[in-house]
Amino acid sequence: MIIHRLDARAIRELRPQLATLLLDAVADGFSLGFLAGLDDIQLAAYWEGVGHEVTRGSRVLLGAEQDGMLVGTVQLAFPQEPNAGNRAALEKLLVHCTARRRGVGTALLQAAEIEALGLRRGLLFLDTESGSGAERLVDRAGYIRVGELPDFACSPNGHWRTAAIWYKTLFPRSRRP
């Protein structure tokens, strides 16, 4: 497996594979901000928006490739507030159903942490559906669960789900202003 950073050009070229990953996750009921019935226009708009954010430097998209196919992605989103230079949000960890439970998610998390370290982002945070397999993944990766938010997001099929909030400190910042 090869994990690499995807720039806007790669996002355009890989859009069909990126769309397949997202559709696969939504079909499996993962709460990723999308509802059932996701169409080509919505998919194109979403990935185009990711491409713009990658170009602006407010987001990094990592892709896991196996045998020439994209089997997973993860994103690091960088808050733009002046006081947010130490943190990044882990978003949209997607692993195709045919590649799950084979270490792809773990490898993507590790790669995201390396990217964050290189960009001097010492605090990573994420939310995931409470009780999901993603919780087990981030727990094993050393993330700390800080609590839950009830009815945080609607699943693709219309059921409200509780979200668990997690973080990991990669390096501490000085307490001095």
Secondary structure by P-SEA (a helix, b strand, c coil): cbbbbbcaaaaaaaaaaaaaaaaaaaaacccccccccccaaaaaaaaaaaaaaaaaccbbbbbbbcccccccbbbbbbbcccccccbbbbccccccccccccaaaaaaaaaaaaaaaaacccccccccccccaaaaaaaaaccccccccccccccccbbbbbbbbbbbbcccccccc
